[in-house]
């Protein structure tokens, strides 16, 4: 089968959420933000035509999972336009807590802001539900999860039918464990060939039925695509999110994750 045949794509259950995601997810920072980012080379934001070609290639490869966030500049708004008429074809994950404006991030994890952020994401993405919403941690996982009520607020919004699964994009293994203890549906962990500190908690999440999405598998563009296979093979991993604007790179990434 050719690399662009969707039959080669693996799908995995995202914990106990009832959501099946492609083992390769498409990160969309580069659709909406090209300042204060960690990539090794600068880049221009894609035109709508370029973005549509990328999304079309993703669909042809069998990718059904898209990662976005308010902190990704105009990514949510652009996806809302680009995915019109395709909502049922995609699993969309967004976040709360981090905002990006005037070249810098600011953070607000209050329940009030969380509610505002979720409703704004619904509007921007032109949808009446969000598949997954994660807390976009600033690094102080323990304070966010233990004192600010952000996750509890997301559980409430899930109960209202606005979100299907909730959790945290954490910055520490201890933060991940706290989220597991609080009943999070999903965690977004860091794992690549040179950063393996979270392997144990990733496996633990899998045993507990919590979905695990991986970020920085390619070390923000500093590692080769062969790193994806190592990451995807680890116990507990549901999906690996990789951002790219190049359809050929996307195809290469998908080829690394064939069953």
C-alpha positions as CSV (number, residue, x, y, z in Angstrom):
1,X,0.0,0.0,0.0
2,X,1.2,3.5,-0.7
3,X,2.1,5.9,2.1
4,X,-0.9,8.1,1.4
5,X,-3.4,5.2,1.8
6,X,-5.4,5.7,5.0
7,X,-5.5,2.0,5.5
8,X,-1.9,2.1,6.8
9,X,-2.8,4.4,9.7
10,X,-3.2,3.0,13.2
11,X,-6.0,4.1,15.5
12,X,-6.0,3.8,19.2
13,X,-8.5,4.3,21.9
14,X,-7.8,7.4,24.0
15,X,-8.0,5.7,27.4
16,X,-11.6,5.2,28.5
17,X,-12.9,8.3,26.7
18,X,-14.6,6.4,23.9
19,X,-12.6,8.4,21.4
20,X,-10.4,6.7,18.8
21,X,-7.5,8.8,17.5
22,X,-4.9,8.2,14.8
23,X,-1.6,7.3,16.2
24,X,-0.2,10.4,14.4
25,X,-1.9,13.7,15.3
26,X,-1.4,17.0,13.5
27,X,-0.2,19.9,15.6
28,X,-1.3,23.3,14.3
29,X,0.9,25.9,16.1
30,X,2.4,26.7,12.7
31,X,-1.1,27.5,11.2
32,X,-1.4,30.5,13.5
33,X,1.8,31.6,15.2
34,X,5.4,32.0,14.0
35,X,6.8,34.2,16.8
36,X,8.3,33.2,20.1
37,X,8.4,29.5,19.0
38,X,11.1,26.9,19.6
39,X,11.6,25.6,16.1
40,X,15.1,25.6,14.6
41,X,14.1,27.6,11.5
42,X,11.8,30.6,11.0
43,X,8.7,30.1,8.8
44,X,5.9,32.1,7.2
45,X,2.3,31.3,8.1
46,X,0.7,29.3,5.4
47,X,-1.9,30.7,3.0
48,X,-5.4,29.2,3.2
49,X,-4.6,27.2,0.0
50,X,-1.5,25.8,1.6
51,X,-3.3,24.9,4.8
52,X,-6.1,23.2,2.9
53,X,-3.5,21.1,1.0
54,X,-1.9,20.1,4.3
55,X,-5.2,19.1,5.8
56,X,-6.2,17.2,2.7
57,X,-3.0,15.2,2.8
58,X,-3.6,14.5,6.5
59,X,-7.0,13.1,5.7
60,X,-5.6,11.0,2.8
61,X,-3.1,9.5,5.3
62,X,-5.8,8.6,7.7
63,X,-5.0,11.3,10.3
64,X,-8.2,12.2,12.2
65,X,-6.6,14.1,15.2
66,X,-5.8,17.8,15.3
67,X,-4.2,19.7,18.2
68,X,-4.7,23.4,18.6
69,X,-4.9,26.0,21.4
70,X,-5.6,29.7,22.1
71,X,-1.9,30.1,22.6
72,X,-1.3,29.1,18.9
73,X,-2.2,32.6,17.6
74,X,-4.9,32.4,15.0
75,X,-4.9,28.6,14.7
76,X,-8.4,28.0,16.2
77,X,-10.0,30.7,14.0
78,X,-8.3,29.3,10.9
79,X,-9.3,25.8,11.6
80,X,-12.9,26.9,12.1
81,X,-12.9,28.1,8.5
82,X,-10.8,25.4,7.0
83,X,-12.8,22.5,8.5
84,X,-16.3,23.8,7.6
85,X,-18.4,20.9,6.6
86,X,-15.9,18.4,8.0
87,X,-16.5,18.6,11.7
88,X,-17.4,14.9,12.0
89,X,-14.2,13.9,10.3
90,X,-11.9,15.2,12.9
91,X,-11.1,14.8,16.6
92,X,-10.2,18.3,17.8
93,X,-8.1,18.9,20.9
94,X,-7.7,22.5,22.3
95,X,-6.6,24.0,25.6
96,X,-7.2,26.5,28.3
97,X,-5.0,28.7,30.5
98,X,-2.4,30.1,28.2
99,X,-3.0,33.2,26.0
100,X,-0.6,34.6,23.4
101,X,-0.7,38.3,22.4
102,X,1.8,41.0,21.6
103,X,4.6,38.4,21.3
104,X,4.3,36.9,24.7
105,X,2.3,34.4,26.7
106,X,0.1,35.2,29.7
107,X,-1.7,32.7,31.9
108,X,-5.1,32.5,33.6
109,X,-6.3,29.3,35.1
110,X,-9.3,30.6,37.0
111,X,-12.6,28.9,36.5
112,X,-14.1,32.1,35.1
113,X,-11.4,32.4,32.4
114,X,-11.7,28.6,31.7
115,X,-15.4,29.0,31.0
116,X,-14.8,32.0,28.8
117,X,-11.9,30.3,27.0
118,X,-14.0,27.1,26.2
119,X,-16.9,29.1,24.9
120,X,-14.5,31.2,22.8
121,X,-12.9,28.0,21.4
122,X,-16.4,26.7,20.5
123,X,-17.1,29.9,18.5
124,X,-13.7,30.1,16.9
125,X,-13.8,26.4,15.8
126,X,-17.4,26.8,14.6
127,X,-18.6,23.8,16.6
128,X,-21.0,23.0,19.4
129,X,-18.7,20.6,21.2
130,X,-14.9,20.1,21.7
131,X,-13.6,16.5,21.7
132,X,-10.7,17.2,24.2
133,X,-9.7,20.2,26.3
134,X,-6.5,20.3,28.2
135,X,-5.0,22.7,30.8
136,X,-2.1,24.4,29.1
137,X,0.3,24.4,32.1
138,X,2.8,27.1,32.8
139,X,4.9,24.6,34.6
140,X,3.4,24.9,38.1
141,X,1.3,21.8,37.7
142,X,0.9,21.1,41.4
143,X,-0.5,24.6,42.1
144,X,-2.9,24.5,39.1
145,X,-4.3,21.1,39.9
146,X,-4.3,21.5,43.7
147,X,-5.6,25.0,44.2
148,X,-7.1,26.8,41.2
149,X,-10.1,24.6,40.3
150,X,-9.3,24.5,36.6
151,X,-9.7,20.8,36.1
152,X,-12.9,20.7,38.2
153,X,-14.3,23.5,36.0
154,X,-13.5,21.4,32.9
155,X,-15.2,18.4,34.4
156,X,-18.3,20.6,34.9
157,X,-18.2,21.7,31.3
158,X,-17.8,18.1,30.2
159,X,-21.0,17.4,32.3
160,X,-22.8,20.0,30.3
161,X,-21.9,18.2,27.1
162,X,-19.6,20.9,25.8
163,X,-16.5,18.7,26.0
164,X,-16.0,14.9,25.6
165,X,-12.7,14.5,27.5
166,X,-10.5,16.7,29.7
167,X,-7.0,16.7,31.2
168,X,-3.7,18.5,31.2
169,X,-0.7,19.2,29.0
170,X,1.6,19.0,32.0
171,X,5.3,19.9,32.6
172,X,6.2,17.3,35.2
173,X,5.8,13.7,35.9
174,X,4.3,14.6,39.3
175,X,1.8,16.9,37.6
176,X,0.8,13.9,35.4
177,X,0.3,11.7,38.5
178,X,-1.8,14.4,40.2
179,X,-4.0,14.6,37.1
180,X,-4.4,10.8,37.1
181,X,-5.4,10.9,40.7
182,X,-8.0,13.5,40.0
183,X,-9.5,11.4,37.3
184,X,-8.3,13.2,34.1
185,X,-9.3,11.5,30.9
186,X,-6.2,12.6,29.0
187,X,-2.7,13.7,29.7
188,X,-0.3,15.3,27.2
189,X,3.3,14.1,28.1
190,X,6.7,14.9,26.8
191,X,8.6,12.0,25.3
192,X,11.4,11.6,22.8
193,X,14.6,9.6,22.4
194,X,16.6,12.0,24.7
195,X,13.8,12.8,27.2
196,X,12.4,9.7,28.8
197,X,11.7,10.9,32.3
198,X,7.9,10.4,31.9
199,X,8.0,6.8,30.6
200,X,6.8,5.4,33.9
201,X,3.9,7.7,34.4
202,X,2.9,7.3,30.7
203,X,2.7,3.5,31.3
204,X,0.9,4.1,34.5
205,X,-1.7,6.2,32.7
206,X,-2.3,3.5,30.2
207,X,-2.9,0.9,32.9
208,X,-5.4,3.3,34.6
209,X,-7.3,3.9,31.4
210,X,-6.2,7.5,30.9
211,X,-5.4,8.5,27.3
212,X,-1.8,9.7,26.6
213,X,-1.0,12.2,23.9
214,X,2.7,12.8,23.3
215,X,4.3,16.2,22.5
216,X,7.8,17.1,21.5
217,X,8.4,13.7,20.0
218,X,10.7,15.3,17.4
219,X,12.2,17.7,20.0
220,X,10.6,20.7,18.3
221,X,12.2,19.8,14.9
222,X,15.6,18.9,16.2
223,X,15.1,15.1,15.9
224,X,14.5,12.9,12.8
225,X,11.2,11.2,12.1
226,X,12.6,7.8,13.1
227,X,12.1,9.1,16.7
228,X,8.4,8.7,16.2
229,X,8.5,4.9,16.1
230,X,10.3,4.7,19.4
231,X,7.7,7.0,21.0
232,X,4.6,5.4,19.5
233,X,5.8,1.9,20.7
234,X,5.9,2.9,24.3
235,X,3.3,1.4,26.7
236,X,0.4,3.7,27.3
237,X,0.8,6.0,24.3
238,X,-2.4,6.7,22.4
239,X,-1.2,9.3,19.8
240,X,1.9,11.4,18.9
241,X,1.2,15.0,17.9
242,X,3.6,16.5,15.4
243,X,3.4,19.9,13.8
244,X,4.4,20.5,10.2
245,X,3.4,22.7,7.3
246,X,5.0,20.4,4.7
247,X,2.8,17.6,3.3
248,X,5.8,15.6,2.4
249,X,7.1,15.7,5.9
250,X,3.6,14.7,7.1
251,X,3.7,11.7,4.8
252,X,7.2,10.7,6.0
253,X,6.0,11.0,9.6
254,X,3.0,8.7,8.8
255,X,5.2,6.2,7.1
256,X,7.2,5.8,10.3
257,X,4.0,4.7,12.1
258,X,2.7,2.0,9.8
259,X,1.3,-1.0,11.6
